[in-house]
């Protein structure tokens, strides 16, 4: 393939820039900034690099806030173990489709209510659905629906969920035996 054709191929593919990617970029830029501040670079170059990095970090923060206004505050609240289920549900209401990272953190929270887990059980990001499948607060009906989809491996995570109804656990154990 000619190099012009190769460039065209990659140009045609738009990269998904959801909150998880943007947050990761910002974290990496912060680590680079930390390193540059402690480096032995000549002062003028160091200051120029610091300004560029701070500009890039601000741009990533602005991107996160375009996805979900007040993103850092919401992310911090979702990470806080003391956040109540009601507050988590309120955070989920403002969740945008491209805020995969906040959705993932919400479904990992020990206080995630069944209503939130139900709402996110069909999320496009597999890590969010996986968290729902293994969360002990996921309603039994949602677990049954997830286990019914044999095309997805979520049923295996449902089988390991501590609050799964006994009859469903037994049915999924039988499915595991037939696959072994």
C-alpha positions in Angstrom: 0.0 0.0 0.0 1.4 3.4 -1.0 2.1 5.8 1.8 -0.5 8.3 0.5 -3.1 5.4 0.6 -2.1 4.5 4.1 -2.5 8.1 5.3 -6.0 8.3 3.7 -7.0 5.0 5.4 -6.1 6.5 8.8 -7.6 9.9 8.1 -10.9 8.3 7.3 -11.1 6.7 10.7 -12.2 9.2 13.4 -10.7 8.3 16.8 -13.2 8.1 19.7 -12.2 10.7 22.3 -14.4 9.9 25.3 -13.7 10.9 28.9 -11.5 7.9 29.6 -9.1 8.8 26.7 -9.1 12.5 27.6 -8.5 11.8 31.3 -5.7 9.5 30.5 -4.0 12.0 28.3 -4.4 14.7 31.0 -2.9 12.4 33.6 0.1 11.7 31.3 0.6 15.4 30.6 0.6 16.1 34.4 3.3 13.4 34.9 5.4 15.0 32.1 4.9 18.4 33.6 6.1 17.1 37.0 9.2 15.7 35.3 9.9 18.9 33.4 9.6 21.0 36.5 12.3 18.8 38.2 14.5 18.6 35.1 17.9 20.3 34.6 16.7 22.0 31.4 17.9 25.6 30.8 15.5 27.9 32.5 14.1 29.6 29.4 13.4 26.2 27.7 12.0 24.8 30.9 9.5 27.7 31.3 8.5 27.4 27.6 7.8 23.7 28.0 5.9 24.2 31.3 3.7 26.8 29.6 2.9 24.4 26.7 2.2 21.6 29.0 -0.1 23.7 31.2 -1.9 24.8 28.1 -2.4 21.2 27.0 -3.6 20.2 30.4 -6.1 23.0 30.5 -7.3 22.0 27.0 -8.0 18.4 28.2 -9.8 19.8 31.3 -12.0 21.9 29.0 -12.7 18.8 26.8 -13.8 16.9 29.9 -16.1 19.8 30.9 -17.6 19.9 27.5 -18.5 16.2 27.8 -20.0 16.8 31.3 -19.9 20.3 33.0 -18.1 20.1 36.3 -16.5 16.8 35.3 -13.6 16.9 37.9 -16.0 17.6 40.8 -18.4 14.8 39.7 -15.5 12.4 39.2 -14.2 13.1 42.6 -17.6 12.6 44.1 -18.1 9.3 42.3 -14.8 8.1 43.7 -15.6 9.1 47.3 -16.7 6.0 49.3 -18.9 8.2 51.4 -21.1 9.3 48.5 -24.6 8.1 49.0 -26.6 6.1 46.5 -28.9 9.1 46.0 -26.0 11.3 45.1 -24.6 8.7 42.7 -28.0 8.5 40.9 -28.0 12.3 40.6 -24.5 12.0 38.9 -25.8 9.4 36.5 -28.6 11.6 35.4 -26.1 14.1 33.9 -24.0 11.4 32.2 -23.3 11.9 28.6 -22.9 9.1 26.1 -19.2 9.7 25.7 -18.5 9.8 29.5 -17.4 6.2 29.7 -15.0 6.8 32.6 -17.6 8.4 34.9 -20.0 5.6 34.0 -17.4 3.0 34.9 -16.6 4.7 38.2 -20.3 5.0 39.1 -20.9 1.2 38.5 -17.8 0.3 40.6 -19.1 2.3 43.6 -20.2 0.1 46.6 -23.3 2.3 47.1 -24.4 2.2 43.5 -28.2 1.8 43.7 -30.1 -0.8 41.6 -31.8 2.0 39.6 -28.4 3.3 38.4 -27.1 -0.2 37.6 -30.3 -0.9 35.7 -29.9 2.3 33.7 -26.3 1.5 32.8 -26.8 -2.3 32.1 -27.0 -1.6 28.3 -24.1 0.9 28.2 -22.1 0.8 25.0 -18.8 0.3 26.9 -18.3 -3.3 27.9 -16.4 -2.4 31.2 -19.5 -0.6 32.4 -21.8 -3.6 31.6 -19.2 -5.9 33.3 -19.3 -3.8 36.4 -23.1 -4.0 36.4 -23.0 -7.8 36.0 -20.8 -8.3 39.0 -22.2 -5.6 41.3 -24.1 -7.0 44.3 -26.8 -4.3 44.1 -27.8 -5.2 40.6 -31.5 -6.2 40.6 -32.2 -9.9 39.9 -34.3 -9.0 36.7 -31.3 -7.2 35.2 -29.0 -10.1 36.1 -31.5 -12.5 34.4 -31.5 -10.4 31.2 -27.7 -10.2 31.2 -27.4 -14.0 31.6 -29.8 -14.7 28.8 -27.5 -13.2 26.2 -25.3 -16.1 25.3 -23.4 -14.1 22.7 -21.8 -12.1 25.5 -19.6 -13.4 28.2 -21.5 -11.3 30.8 -23.4 -14.4 31.8 -20.2 -15.7 33.4 -19.8 -12.6 35.5 -23.5 -12.8 36.5 -22.8 -16.4 37.6 -20.2 -15.0 40.0 -22.4 -12.3 41.4 -23.0 -12.9 45.1 -26.6 -11.7 45.0 -27.8 -13.8 42.0 -30.9 -15.9 42.7 -30.1 -19.5 43.4 -32.0 -21.0 40.5 -30.2 -18.7 38.0 -26.8 -19.6 39.6 -27.6 -23.3 39.1 -28.6 -22.8 35.5 -25.4 -20.9 34.7 -23.3 -23.5 36.5 -24.9 -26.1 34.2 -24.0 -23.9 31.2 -20.4 -23.7 32.4 -20.2 -27.5 32.6 -21.4 -27.9 29.0 -18.7 -25.5 27.9 -15.8 -27.2 29.7 
